[in-house]
Amino acid sequence: MDRVSIEISQGVADVRLNRADKRNALDPAMFAALARAGERLKSEPGLRAVVLSGEGPDFCAGLDFAAFQAMRSGDRISADVDLPPSDGPAKATGQRAAHVWTELPVPVIAAITGHALGGGLQVALGADIRIVAPDAKLSVLEIKWGLIPDMTGTQVLPELVGRDVAKELTFTGRVVSGEEAVALGLATRVAGDPRAEALELARSIAGRSPDAIRAAKRLLDLPRDPEAGFAAEQREITALIGSPNQVEAVTASFEKRAPRFTDPA
């Protein structure tokens, strides 16, 4: 059985962690499958948006218990995963499993139900948007095992929730509900059926100009540097104005019809 399944329909990739009997826990095969799924989708023709979720009741309960047993003798199971070299900033296997979703050129929406703990939460943090069930359970759980978040979490968390909240969550490992996660900035919004809501949002995004969506993601992901950011805005808008998809967006709006966009090469 594949650890991660991918189904693509009308430009939307429905990506699911597929180990429901183990709460979609992270083992070497899951690390590899997540990283490879993301790498595949980077160049998927016609892709407009991605929904990332877990089969069964949980998103991802974090590291497999076998990993903690291995750590008692100083081993890291993720170190044995065979992945091709990466040109991106994430080099370690766990970092790549989470960060690869950030590197996709299209929006990624995580749909979170049940548990998103430790490494599972860090995978969700790689998404652009997180839709959570109100009773979902999220935690920066690594401190329970004498560890720190090492799958990009220490860098991503402060941007989302502020440095003080990031420290509190990391130092305590306390579990927060989906509703509190939204209040803290850890998640985007609550939904009774996160996957259905995420797929609906993804389909809505897929109906917009793919050039504009990709340009927006590039700009919104830039590090905070006003001079460089303002210059990048102008480069992106100059490339968009008068381009075929931008003209089609205007034409379709005036003609009161659905736009017919061309996907980027």
GICOR-V163705 format. One record per residue. N is the residue number from 1. RES is the residue in one letter. SS is DSSP state (H for helix, E for strand, C for the rest). OMEGA is omega in radians with two decimals (* if undefined). NEAR is the number of other C-alpha atoms within 8 Angstrom. Layout:
N:RES:SS:OMEGA:NEAR ; N:RES:SS:OMEGA:NEAR
This chain:
1:M:C:3.10:2 ; 2:D:C:3.14:6 ; 3:R:C:3.13:10 ; 4:V:E:3.10:12 ; 5:S:E:3.13:10 ; 6:I:E:2.99:9 ; 7:E:E:-3.09:7 ; 8:I:E:3.12:8 ; 9:S:E:3.09:6 ; 10:Q:C:3.05:5 ; 11:G:C:-3.13:11 ; 12:V:E:3.09:15 ; 13:A:E:3.07:12 ; 14:D:E:-3.04:13 ; 15:V:E:-3.08:12 ; 16:R:E:2.95:11 ; 17:L:E:-2.87:17 ; 18:N:C:3.11:11 ; 19:R:C:-2.97:10 ; 20:A:H:-3.10:12 ; 21:D:H:3.10:6 ; 22:K:H:-3.12:7 ; 23:R:C:3.13:13 ; 24:N:C:-3.11:16 ; 25:A:C:-3.08:13 ; 26:L:E:2.98:14 ; 27:D:C:-3.10:12 ; 28:P:H:-3.13:10 ; 29:A:H:3.13:9 ; 30:M:H:3.06:12 ; 31:F:H:-3.10:14 ; 32:A:H:-3.10:13 ; 33:A:H:3.11:11 ; 34:L:H:-3.12:12 ; 35:A:H:-3.11:13 ; 36:R:H:3.10:9 ; 37:A:H:3.11:10 ; 38:G:H:3.12:12 ; 39:E:H:3.12:9 ; 40:R:H:-3.05:8 ; 41:L:H:3.09:9 ; 42:K:H:-3.07:9 ; 43:S:C:-3.13:6 ; 44:E:C:-3.13:7 ; 45:P:C:3.05:6 ; 46:G:C:-3.11:7 ; 47:L:C:-3.13:12 ; 48:R:C:-3.11:12 ; 49:A:E:-3.11:15 ; 50:V:E:2.99:14 ; 51:V:E:-3.10:16 ; 52:L:E:-3.11:13 ; 53:S:E:3.12:13 ; 54:G:E:3.02:16 ; 55:E:C:3.14:12 ; 56:G:C:-3.02:8 ; 57:P:C:-3.02:9 ; 58:D:C:3.00:15 ; 59:F:C:3.09:18 ; 60:C:E:-3.06:16 ; 61:A:C:3.10:15 ; 62:G:C:-3.08:13 ; 63:L:E:3.01:12 ; 64:D:C:-3.13:10 ; 65:F:H:3.11:6 ; 66:A:H:3.13:7 ; 67:A:H:3.14:11 ; 68:F:H:3.06:10 ; 69:Q:H:3.14:8 ; 70:A:H:-3.11:11 ; 71:M:H:-3.13:9 ; 72:R:C:3.08:7 ; 73:S:C:3.06:6 ; 74:G:C:-3.11:6 ; 75:D:C:3.03:7 ; 76:R:C:-3.08:9 ; 77:I:H:-3.12:10 ; 78:S:H:-3.12:10 ; 79:A:H:-3.10:7 ; 80:D:H:-3.12:7 ; 81:V:C:-3.12:11 ; 82:D:C:3.09:5 ; 83:L:C:3.07:7 ; 84:P:C:3.13:4 ; 85:P:C:3.14:5 ; 86:S:C:3.07:7 ; 87:D:C:-3.10:4 ; 88:G:C:-3.10:5 ; 89:P:C:-3.13:5 ; 90:A:C:-3.12:8 ; 91:K:C:-3.13:9 ; 92:A:C:-3.07:7 ; 93:T:H:-3.13:13 ; 94:G:H:3.10:11 ; 95:Q:H:-3.13:12 ; 96:R:H:3.13:12 ; 97:A:H:3.13:15 ; 98:A:H:-2.99:17 ; 99:H:H:-3.09:13 ; 100:V:H:3.14:12 ; 101:W:H:3.04:11 ; 102:T:H:-3.06:10 ; 103:E:H:3.09:7 ; 104:L:C:-3.12:11 ; 105:P:C:-3.10:8 ; 106:V:C:3.13:11 ; 107:P:E:3.07:14 ; 108:V:E:-3.11:14 ; 109:I:E:3.08:15 ; 110:A:E:3.08:14 ; 111:A:E:-2.95:15 ; 112:I:E:3.00:18 ; 113:T:C:3.08:15 ; 114:G:C:-3.03:11 ; 115:H:E:2.93:13 ; 116:A:E:-2.95:19 ; 117:L:E:3.04:14 ; 118:G:C:3.13:14 ; 119:G:H:3.10:15 ; 120:G:H:3.07:15 ; 121:L:H:-3.13:14 ; 122:Q:H:3.04:13 ; 123:V:H:3.13:12 ; 124:A:H:3.14:12 ; 125:L:H:3.07:12 ; 126:G:C:3.12:11 ; 127:A:C:3.10:14 ; 128:D:C:-3.06:10 ; 129:I:E:3.11:10 ; 130:R:E:3.07:14 ; 131:I:E:-2.97:17 ; 132:V:E:2.96:16 ; 133:A:C:-3.11:15 ; 134:P:C:-3.12:10 ; 135:D:C:3.07:9 ; 136:A:C:-3.13:13 ; 137:K:E:-3.11:13 ; 138:L:E:-3.14:13 ; 139:S:E:2.91:13 ; 140:V:C:-2.83:14 ; 141:L:H:-2.97:12 ; 142:E:H:-3.08:12 ; 143:I:H:3.11:12 ; 144:K:H:-3.09:7 ; 145:W:H:3.14:7 ; 146:G:C:-3.06:6 ; 147:L:C:3.01:7 ; 148:I:C:3.04:7 ; 149:P:C:-3.08:13 ; 150:D:C:3.12:8 ; 151:M:C:-3.14:13 ; 152:T:C:-3.03:11 ; 153:G:H:-3.10:10 ; 154:T:H:-3.14:9 ; 155:Q:H:-3.07:7 ; 156:V:H:-3.05:9 ; 157:L:H:-3.10:13 ; 158:P:H:3.12:12 ; 159:E:H:-3.07:8 ; 160:L:H:-2.97:8 ; 161:V:H:-3.05:11 ; 162:G:C:-3.02:9 ; 163:R:H:-3.09:9 ; 164:D:H:3.12:7 ; 165:V:H:3.10:10 ; 166:A:H:3.12:12 ; 167:K:H:-3.14:8 ; 168:E:H:-3.13:8 ; 169:L:H:-3.10:11 ; 170:T:H:-3.12:13 ; 171:F:H:-3.03:7 ; 172:T:H:-3.05:7 ; 173:G:C:-3.07:12 ; 174:R:C:-3.13:8 ; 175:V:C:3.08:9 ; 176:V:E:3.09:10 ; 177:S:E:3.07:11 ; 178:G:H:-3.13:15 ; 179:E:H:3.11:12 ; 180:E:H:3.12:8 ; 181:A:H:3.10:12 ; 182:V:H:-3.14:12 ; 183:A:H:-3.12:8 ; 184:L:H:-3.05:9 ; 185:G:C:3.13:9 ; 186:L:C:3.09:10 ; 187:A:C:-3.03:13 ; 188:T:C:3.10:10 ; 189:R:E:-3.12:8 ; 190:V:E:3.04:12 ; 191:A:C:3.10:10 ; 192:G:C:3.10:6 ; 193:D:C:-3.04:7 ; 194:P:H:-3.11:14 ; 195:R:H:3.12:11 ; 196:A:H:3.12:7 ; 197:E:H:-3.14:10 ; 198:A:H:3.12:13 ; 199:L:H:3.10:11 ; 200:E:H:3.10:8 ; 201:L:H:3.14:8 ; 202:A:H:3.12:14 ; 203:R:H:3.09:11 ; 204:S:H:3.10:8 ; 205:I:H:-3.12:10 ; 206:A:H:3.12:13 ; 207:G:C:3.12:7 ; 208:R:C:3.14:11 ; 209:S:C:-3.12:11 ; 210:P:H:3.09:13 ; 211:D:H:-3.13:10 ; 212:A:H:3.12:10 ; 213:I:H:-3.13:12 ; 214:R:H:3.11:11 ; 215:A:H:3.13:9 ; 216:A:H:3.14:8 ; 217:K:H:3.12:11 ; 218:R:H:-3.09:9 ; 219:L:H:-3.08:10 ; 220:L:H:3.12:6 ; 221:D:C:3.13:6 ; 222:L:C:3.02:8 ; 223:P:C:-3.11:4 ; 224:R:C:3.11:5 ; 225:D:C:-3.00:7 ; 226:P:H:-3.09:6 ; 227:E:H:-3.14:6 ; 228:A:H:-3.12:7 ; 229:G:H:3.13:11 ; 230:F:H:3.12:8 ; 231:A:H:3.13:8 ; 232:A:H:3.07:9 ; 233:E:H:-3.10:9 ; 234:Q:H:3.08:8 ; 235:R:H:-3.10:8 ; 236:E:H:-3.09:9 ; 237:I:H:3.10:8 ; 238:T:H:3.13:7 ; 239:A:H:-3.08:8 ; 240:L:H:-3.05:10 ; 241:I:C:3.13:8 ; 242:G:C:3.11:7 ; 243:S:C:-3.07:8 ; 244:P:H:-3.11:6 ; 245:N:H:3.11:11 ; 246:Q:H:3.07:12 ; 247:V:H:3.12:10 ; 248:E:H:3.11:11 ; 249:A:H:3.14:12 ; 250:V:H:-3.11:8 ; 251:T:H:-3.12:8 ; 252:A:H:3.13:11 ; 253:S:H:3.13:10 ; 254:F:H:-3.12:6 ; 255:E:C:3.09:6 ; 256:K:C:3.12:6 ; 257:R:C:3.08:6 ; 258:A:C:3.14:6 ; 259:P:C:3.08:10 ; 260:R:C:-3.07:5 ; 261:F:C:3.02:10 ; 262:T:C:-3.12:6 ; 263:D:C:3.09:9 ; 264:P:C:-3.14:6 ; 265:A:C:*:3
